[in-house]
Amino acid sequence: MTQTIDTQTVKHIANLVRLGISEEEAQTFSGQFSSIIDYFNLLNEADTENVPPASDLANAENVLREDEVKPSMSREEFLKNAPNSEGGYVKVLTVLEGQ
Amino acid sequence: MNHLTIQELRQLLITKQISSVELTRATLQRIREADAKVQSYVTVTDELALEQAKRADERIAKNENVTPLTGIPFAMKDCISTRGVRTTCSSKILESYIPQYDATVTNKLNDAGAVLVGKTNMDEFGMGSSTENSAFPATKNPWDLTRVPGGSSGGSAAALSANLATFAIGEDTGGSVRQPASFCGVTGIKPTYGRVSRYGLISLVSSFDSIGPFARDAYDCATVLEHIAGHDEKDSTTYQSPVPNYTSTINKPVKGMKLGIPKEYFVAGMDAGVESAIQEAIRQYEKLGMEIHEVSLPHTKYGLPVYYLLLFAEASSNLARFDGTRFGLSVSENAKDAIDIYLQTRRAGFGDEVKRRMMLGAYALSAGYYDAYYLKAQKVRTLLRRDFESAFASCDVLLAPISPTTAFKIGEKTDDPLEMYLSDIYTVATNPAGVPALALPCGFSKDMPVGLQLIGKHLDEATLFQVGHAYQQVTDWHKKLPPL
């Protein structure tokens, strides 16, 4: 199932990961992606009939603890790295229109 | 004294023949002299280091809470959070980011009294095998400044190799400790997944990432791992089991132990000089009385596609947090809404390799391709894990090459991402399986270091150190220093 990843698809997935790209970049990535994805098709040869996905890790077990209130980073400290803040809040531009 | 081991320096420190301040000054001086050429450090923490060294000297003077690491200068890969010291992941998006908290590893090293001299260069977010994918100048290999140090922990390996620190902390997601250790001729370990806390590590692949040390020999690596490993309530994937005292069992003889040689790792494509160094090491183990057995890891050829597919998928999700809102770079010129800021910030802040991997991850997870790529890779991951389980049913430890070549030239593979990925062929299978692996220098090919890896059972780092140490007692590859 060799498939090429055209520039339209590249722009679509760039938008999925919220990445601005130019037409020129889309073209470069398109060529590179097709050869990489083609290589991944090697996996089709592997027989995975009745093989479960490794969704868990070797040491996976539920870890529980008491829900205790403990001091955490102060608001002032947290906001030190925020590019934009006001009145103790992180400031952002409009996310949803018409609310 | 910059070339001495932790063990040797510790003796000098506790017998007061040197002070930590003197040792730290000597390290900082060496960094000033040599790092203009090697460019292993992104940030040098002169002031903090001298302060920590002074405190270490006080601890030693009062004989209070002195550990083997008290007063020892070390370097930290720049993906591990250090409170008050900028932590960049070698990315423009974090170029001025100063964490407000310490990673658990940072905390533990502070508690042990180790002295942080700086943060080291890496491939951006750990994405690369050469340290060329850095927003900072590429690190050079101390053995040949026209070659790469390997990656992604290339700065840490090069700093140690050039005597710019006594040990260095790295992080291995698919070979990022072992391959640079091999390229720079130093010892390094990728511990079992879950042995060292990931709290405060800037994630690449949350289910693969393993923090581990580089040091001058297996003994020193064991010493550092003893201090950074262990359960952490802030990382629920860490093992509850106590950390063994690795150095207390390191001298046990290896006679009669079973060494497995995975035949799939010895196929066409390996440089002749690399192969002969590895074969010589196997003969050395035979002389030490180990039983050599050929074993099979039949799904090895799928290791690379499994590794990269899962990496792309997990990384694309992990990197969603860099959005110019709460921390890091924020580009908002003429932005009309929040999405505009995301698009502009991420375009300006991420390098090409990071962009490629995020997009490929979104592709592999997207509707219509999830079953064919992501789910399929998770199933083959089960097969990779079973390969190791069945190999370890008949042997104690496996020995394999780390890289098919020695360090390649700067710029040699930057135009072809797939070719760069293929250079990771021998290291990537261990991370999806979670098993530990120790990298040891084992010779030279055309004047460049060659390394081998010993792969162990889950949580059996003790055996890796024991087998690695036995080799280093009868060879001196780990003592060779670059002509710098």
HADDOCK unambig.tbl for C-alpha pairs under 7 A between the chains (distance, minus, plus):
assign (segid A and resid 13 and name CA) (segid B and resid 359 and name CA) 5.68 0.50 0.50
assign (segid A and resid 13 and name CA) (segid B and resid 362 and name CA) 6.20 0.50 0.50
assign (segid A and resid 13 and name CA) (segid B and resid 363 and name CA) 6.26 0.50 0.50
assign (segid A and resid 14 and name CA) (segid B and resid 359 and name CA) 5.85 0.50 0.50
assign (segid A and resid 16 and name CA) (segid B and resid 362 and name CA) 6.86 0.50 0.50
assign (segid A and resid 17 and name CA) (segid B and resid 358 and name CA) 6.89 0.50 0.50
assign (segid A and resid 17 and name CA) (segid B and resid 359 and name CA) 6.61 0.50 0.50
assign (segid A and resid 17 and name CA) (segid B and resid 362 and name CA) 6.85 0.50 0.50
assign (segid A and resid 18 and name CA) (segid B and resid 342 and name CA) 6.04 0.50 0.50
assign (segid A and resid 18 and name CA) (segid B and resid 343 and name CA) 5.16 0.50 0.50
assign (segid A and resid 19 and name CA) (segid B and resid 343 and name CA) 4.66 0.50 0.50
assign (segid A and resid 19 and name CA) (segid B and resid 346 and name CA) 5.62 0.50 0.50
assign (segid A and resid 19 and name CA) (segid B and resid 347 and name CA) 5.58 0.50 0.50
assign (segid A and resid 20 and name CA) (segid B and resid 343 and name CA) 4.56 0.50 0.50
assign (segid A and resid 20 and name CA) (segid B and resid 344 and name CA) 5.96 0.50 0.50
assign (segid A and resid 20 and name CA) (segid B and resid 347 and name CA) 5.25 0.50 0.50
assign (segid A and resid 21 and name CA) (segid B and resid 347 and name CA) 6.79 0.50 0.50
assign (segid A and resid 36 and name CA) (segid B and resid 418 and name CA) 6.10 0.50 0.50
assign (segid A and resid 40 and name CA) (segid B and resid 305 and name CA) 5.23 0.50 0.50
assign (segid A and resid 43 and name CA) (segid B and resid 302 and name CA) 6.33 0.50 0.50
assign (segid A and resid 43 and name CA) (segid B and resid 305 and name CA) 6.93 0.50 0.50
assign (segid A and resid 48 and name CA) (segid B and resid 379 and name CA) 6.33 0.50 0.50
assign (segid A and resid 48 and name CA) (segid B and resid 380 and name CA) 6.71 0.50 0.50
assign (segid A and resid 51 and name CA) (segid B and resid 379 and name CA) 5.92 0.50 0.50
assign (segid A and resid 52 and name CA) (segid B and resid 379 and name CA) 5.64 0.50 0.50
assign (segid A and resid 53 and name CA) (segid B and resid 375 and name CA) 6.64 0.50 0.50
assign (segid A and resid 53 and name CA) (segid B and resid 378 and name CA) 4.65 0.50 0.50
assign (segid A and resid 53 and name CA) (segid B and resid 379 and name CA) 3.93 0.50 0.50
assign (segid A and resid 53 and name CA) (segid B and resid 382 and name CA) 6.27 0.50 0.50
assign (segid A and resid 54 and name CA) (segid B and resid 378 and name CA) 5.14 0.50 0.50
assign (segid A and resid 54 and name CA) (segid B and resid 379 and name CA) 5.94 0.50 0.50
assign (segid A and resid 54 and name CA) (segid B and resid 381 and name CA) 6.05 0.50 0.50
assign (segid A and resid 54 and name CA) (segid B and resid 382 and name CA) 5.11 0.50 0.50
assign (segid A and resid 55 and name CA) (segid B and resid 378 and name CA) 6.78 0.50 0.50
assign (segid A and resid 63 and name CA) (segid B and resid 236 and name CA) 6.34 0.50 0.50
assign (segid A and resid 81 and name CA) (segid B and resid 326 and name CA) 6.55 0.50 0.50
assign (segid A and resid 81 and name CA) (segid B and resid 327 and name CA) 4.71 0.50 0.50
assign (segid A and resid 81 and name CA) (segid B and resid 328 and name CA) 6.90 0.50 0.50
assign (segid A and resid 82 and name CA) (segid B and resid 325 and name CA) 6.44 0.50 0.50
assign (segid A and resid 82 and name CA) (segid B and resid 326 and name CA) 4.46 0.50 0.50
assign (segid A and resid 82 and name CA) (segid B and resid 327 and name CA) 4.75 0.50 0.50
assign (segid A and resid 83 and name CA) (segid B and resid 325 and name CA) 6.49 0.50 0.50
assign (segid A and resid 83 and name CA) (segid B and resid 326 and name CA) 6.65 0.50 0.50
assign (segid A and resid 83 and name CA) (segid B and resid 327 and name CA) 6.29 0.50 0.50
assign (segid A and resid 83 and name CA) (segid B and resid 330 and name CA) 6.44 0.50 0.50
assign (segid A and resid 90 and name CA) (segid B and resid 326 and name CA) 6.85 0.50 0.50
assign (segid A and resid 92 and name CA) (segid B and resid 325 and name CA) 6.95 0.50 0.50
assign (segid A and resid 92 and name CA) (segid B and resid 338 and name CA) 6.48 0.50 0.50
assign (segid A and resid 93 and name CA) (segid B and resid 337 and name CA) 5.12 0.50 0.50
assign (segid A and resid 93 and name CA) (segid B and resid 338 and name CA) 4.99 0.50 0.50
assign (segid A and resid 94 and name CA) (segid B and resid 337 and name CA) 5.03 0.50 0.50
assign (segid A and resid 94 and name CA) (segid B and resid 338 and name CA) 5.89 0.50 0.50
assign (segid A and resid 95 and name CA) (segid B and resid 337 and name CA) 6.22 0.50 0.50
assign (segid A and resid 95 and name CA) (segid B and resid 338 and name CA) 5.53 0.50 0.50
